[in-house]
Amino acid sequence: MTDNFLTVEEASEFLDANPTVSWIDILLFDMNGMPRGKRMRRGDLLGAAKNGLLLPASVYVLDPRGNSIAETGRLWETGDHDIPFRVLSGTLRPVPVGNRTHAQGVMVPVDACDMDPRAVLATQVDRLAQAGQKPIVAVELEFYVTRRMPDGNFSLVTPPGLSADPERPMTFGFEEMDSLGPFIDDVYRIADAQGLPVDAVMQESGPGQFEINLKHSEAMTAALDGVLLKRAVKAAARAHDLEATFMAKPHHDWTGSGMHIHVSLIDPQGNNLFAGDPMAPMFRHAIGGLQASMPDFMAVWAQSANAYRRYVPESYVPMAAHWGFNNRTVALRVPCCSGPATRIEHRVSGADANPFLVIAAILGGVRHGLINRIDPGQHAEGNAEELDGPTLPTSWVNALSRFRSSDIVRDAFGATFQDIYYRLKETERISFERIVTSLDYEWYAQVA
C-alpha cells in the first residue's frame, strides 16, 4: 500500500481557502472503528504537514471507553512506544456545522503497523489486485436520532415531532424526515464539504431511525467514507441539540441498526467480473466463499455485547448464511440487477462495526471462495428463517472463540492482528459481563 501524504503546499492552500478554520482534528480509526487523535490549532497545521505527528501505538487497542488494554500484549511489554503518523493527502476538509467551521484530516502510520485495521483492508485489496480484480464497494448505514440530555448522558428519547410508538412504523415515510429537515440538511452539507458520496436518506421502521446510503467506490475509499459519514452524522446531530447513535440495538422492542455492504469485482478494463447469464462462475464462488467464512468473522460483524441483541427472528437480520435473489431474509442478497450492476449485498453487520474490518472480512471471504472454487448450493426462496442452513454464532463468547481458531481469519487478517483483536474483544466481553445491572435486581433479587 502506497499512500500520498499531506504536503506543506496542500496544507497552506487549505488554510488560505478556509480562513475561518481555527482548529483541526487529526484522527485515525482504532480497531473498533472509533476516531482517535489530536486537535490542533490552525497555526500548527503546517508543522504537522512537514514533520508528521507521533502517537502511541497502543491507540489502536483502546476499548470503547478509551481504556488501554494490557491483555493485548501491546502496552507494558513494548514500553508503549510512539510511532510516526502523517496526514493523508486529500483528507483535510472543513466541517461546516453550527455557527463556526472547523476541519479534520485523517492520519495513517508512516511505517507498516500490524494493529492498523486500514492496513488489514489494504492487504485484501492488494491480494485481489494481483489477480487483476478490483473490489467496488458501497456502504449503507442505519442509525437512531434521539434528544440530547442536559446532563450529557445518553437517553433514547425521541425528539419532538417524531413518533415514539414502535407500533406505528414510518418506514419510507417523509413526516419524520420533514421534522428533522435541518439536521438532514446539515448532514448533506458536511458530506458535500468532505467529498462524501451521500446518496439517499430514508426513514427506517424504528422511532427516529434513518438510513443513509453512500454511492459505490473503490474499497479503501468506501471504508473511509463509512467511518467519516458516522462522524458527519454525529456532528450534524450535535449542532441541533440531538444525539445520533449507530448502536446496533438501542432498544429491545425497536428495530436494530445494521451496516449493509454492496460488493462486486471489476477487471482492469472496468468490466464487472460478477456479471453473467444466468450467473458467472466467479460470482457463485464469491458467494460460496462468503457463505463458508461468515461464521468465522462473526466477531467482526458483531463487535460489541449490544450487537448480539440485534440477532432476533423476523427482524430482517440474518442468523444463518443463506443467499438468494432479491430476498431480504437472507444474509447474502443478490439485488435485482444485472450486467455492470451485478453485486452481492452483505446484510449481517451491525451499524457499530468497523467498516475497515467489515469490508476486509468480506473481501477475505470472496477471495477464499474464488481460490477454493466454493459452490454456495441452492439459493433460498421465501422466508430463509424457515430453512436449515449454516448458522451463525450469535453469542459473543462463541463468536470470539470461532474467530480466534479460524484459519480463514488468520489468512485474511494475519496471525498477529487475529490474536490482538481477539484479546481486545475478549477482555471487553469479560469486563462487560461481570457487571451486575439493575435488571439483575429486578428479576432475581427477591426470588433468589
Beta strands, then each sheet from edge to edge (+ up, - down):
strand 1: 23-29
strand 2: 35-41
strand 3: 53-56
strand 4: 82-87
strand 5: 93-97
strand 6: 100-109
strand 7: 134-147
strand 8: 198-203
strand 9: 209-214
strand 10: 217-218
strand 11: 242-245
strand 12: 258-266
strand 13: 323-325
strand 14: 332-334
strand 15: 344-350
sheet 1: 2+ 1- 6- 4+ 3-
sheet 2: 2+ 1- 6- 5+
sheet 3: 8+ 9- 7+ 10-
sheet 4: 8+ 9- 7+ 11-
sheet 5: 8+ 9- 7+ 12- 15+ 14- 13-
end
